[in-house]
Amino acid sequence: MTINHNALSSRFQVPTLKEQERKAAFRKWQAVFYSLRQLIWDRTKNNILSDAIASGAVERGDIPEEIIRQLYSEAWQEFISEYDAAFVKASVEEMVEYAKERIEKTLTLERLLELNRERSAKRFNR
C-alpha cells in the first residue's frame, strides 16, 4: 500500500522530522539574533543624544521632545540596517561568542534564549 501524501491538505500535513528540526534551529537563531540586537541597542542608545549635540545636529539646552524622538527613530533605523548587515549570516555560536566578548562574559545561549522569551512576553503582553 502506498501513502498518498497529496490526499492531505497543507492544513493537515505533518512536516518531516528534518523540516521540524530545521524550523526549530531557525527559531533558535532568530531568538539569539533578536536578543543580541536588543542588548546592543540598550548598550549604545545612550550615546545618541550626546553624539547629536557633539556633531552640532542639535544644540545643547532644552531640546524639544519631538526632535529627541526623531533622533532616536532615525538612529534605530540606522542601527537595524547596520546590525542586519553585520549579523544576518552569523551562526548562533558566533553571536553567543560576540555577546560574551562585548556584552557580558557570563552570557550563555540559554540566557539569550531566556531574554528572548522575556522580550517576546513583554512585547505581546503575555
C-alpha positions, 0 to 999 in steps of 0.5 A: 500500500502506498501513502498518498501524501497529496490526499492531505491538505497543507492544513493537515500535513505533518512536516518531516522530522528534518523540516521540524528540526530545521524550523526549530534551529531557525527559531533558535537563531532568530531568538539569539539574533533578536536578543543580541540586537536588543542588548546592543541597542540598550548598550549604545542608545545612550550615546545618541543624544550626546553624539547629536549635540557633539556633531552640532545636529542639535544644540545643547539646552532644552531640546524639544521632545519631538526632535529627541524622538526623531533622533532616536527613530532615525538612529534605530533605523540606522542601527537595524540596517547596520546590525542586519548587515553585520549579523544576518549570516552569523551562526548562533555560536558566533553571536553567543561568542560576540555577546560574551566578548562585548556584552557580558562574559557570563552570557550563555545561549540559554540566557539569550534564549531566556531574554528572548522569551522575556522580550517576546512576553513583554512585547505581546503582553503575555 
